[in-house]
Amino acid sequence: MINKVAEYLSREGFYFYEKSFRKFSEDIYIFVVKKANEKSIGLLTQGDFTLSSPYFTERKYLKEIGYYLNLYPLTYENFVILKDKFSIAPSPCNKKVSFGMGDRLGLVTAAHIRAVENYDVFPVLAQQSPRELMKTHRSFKEAILKAILGVLEEGYTGKFGADADHIKDENYLMEAIDAGYTMYTLDLSDMLVKLSDYTESQLKEKAEKLNITSKRIIERFKGKKFVMPTKEAFTVSEEELYKSALTYEKAMDFVEKVYGILKDKVKNFDLEISIDEGDKDTTVEDHIFVAEYLHEKGIDFWSLAPKFPGEFQKAIDYIGDVDKFAVELKKHQFLSREFGGYKLSLHSGSDKFSIYKVFSEITEGEFHIKTSGTSWLQAVNLIFEKDKELFKELYQIALYNLEESKKAYKVLIDKKDFPENINLEDSQIVSKPEIKQLFHISYGVLLEERKKQIFEVLNKYEEEHYEFVRKNIENHFKEIFSK
Ligand SMILES: O=C(O)[C@@H](O)[C@@H](O)[C@H](O)C(=O)CO
């Protein structure tokens, strides 16, 4: 049957994704095809199941196999019809290890799926932040649709998640809920009170005005000594607890509000609390305050992303003292068990090869990691390999707009570190940390200026693009799961 369909569609000028062909029900088969860089879903039916905006205005009857054939765009409307009948929608995590793979271009979900194939990992395939959506001019719905298309293309039948990442306001929250996301990452960084902006007496005054929940937590935990299973111990400082309460109390209101909305509108979801993008390393007091406050309010969160010591810059390895990282991680892991068992989450998780093993060991193989830019960089690597002229143009555009791109991301690089003319003969150039950081943060302006050309190369060499992405994510897993 599959051959007959493939033959017919190839005569019509379509590329047929063989792996996508699967039986949905007794009388419905589904598959994915591509023509002129546009992917569509195909249905073979015997009954009267149809979707909107068919490619063939009349259903083609394929006499030899006795099925009607039609092709459809994967619009949101069509996705809703499909997901109500078949299980193709994202779901909350059901595994100890979960791994976020942002796909800024909406092209490589199939490669992400191939990468997780040999690992016991729950893939979070549609992971997108409003920052990325703005820079790529996409919506939460579009991001989820591209992920679903990849799932169908690869014939993947396992579970997967969709992460509305870095949620800081209600507008994006509602958009993500409407689109059907299953993981919500609340980024509290902009809501944290910067204590250095206040005088001692102002802080004292603020401390007196802390709410009853905060005061109760301070009373309960001040001076408390925790002994970890390793027999290492730490004592909770009252002064630090006050600081934590002053820093985080306001942000807790946001979490409470969002939780209420999510409980009301989404049945099952994973909630991540992210405090990693602030300037300050998360202390044990911060962790205790946030976790206890949320629990007192009845908020059941799934994971917490603290700010660990060291630098977690985009696109490059961890900068810092791995031993110090391990010491702090142990305390956070201990607290995550002590206070009810949620996961620790590692953000800016792309390319942090020197800490994966220790992260996986200390968290006892139960954690979440987020990556995104690392997959976009594979697109850049492919362009470097296939179209040097385009790469050179992208480099120049990125360099010219560096200051603007730096506004959204914390990176080390400075314009003076880069030559005007890049040496295209040097095959190692794309592995240089400063080049990786430059491209990592420049995707917005590059898509703005050269989207058509970028997509042409990536579509032309789709399989090679997938291979770059698969290998790169697999390299992450090799380190994460290394014994
Ligand atoms: O670029 C973004 O906005 C996001 O993909 C990241 O900040 C994400 O949260 C992440 O940590 C991926 O490494």
The ligand as a MOL file (V3000), in Angstrom:
LIG
                    3D

  0  0  0     0  0            999 V3000
M  V30 BEGIN CTAB
M  V30 COUNTS 13 12 0 0 0
M  V30 BEGIN ATOM
M  V30 1 O 16.7310 31.6870 23.9630 0
M  V30 2 C 15.7850 31.6090 24.7460 0
M  V30 3 O 15.0150 32.5220 25.0180 0
M  V30 4 C 15.5300 30.2610 25.4320 0
M  V30 5 O 15.6020 29.2530 24.4850 0
M  V30 6 C 16.5580 29.9390 26.4720 0
M  V30 7 O 16.7960 30.9730 27.3430 0
M  V30 8 C 16.1310 28.6620 27.1860 0
M  V30 9 O 15.3790 28.8990 28.3140 0
M  V30 10 C 17.3120 27.8760 27.5140 0
M  V30 11 O 17.8120 27.9380 28.5970 0
M  V30 12 C 17.8530 27.0480 26.4300 0
M  V30 13 O 19.1750 26.7420 26.6300 0
M  V30 END ATOM
M  V30 BEGIN BOND
M  V30 1 2 1 2
M  V30 2 1 2 3
M  V30 3 1 2 4
M  V30 4 1 4 5
M  V30 5 1 4 6
M  V30 6 1 6 7
M  V30 7 1 6 8
M  V30 8 1 8 9
M  V30 9 1 8 10
M  V30 10 2 10 11
M  V30 11 1 10 12
M  V30 12 1 12 13
M  V30 END BOND
M  V30 END CTAB
M  END
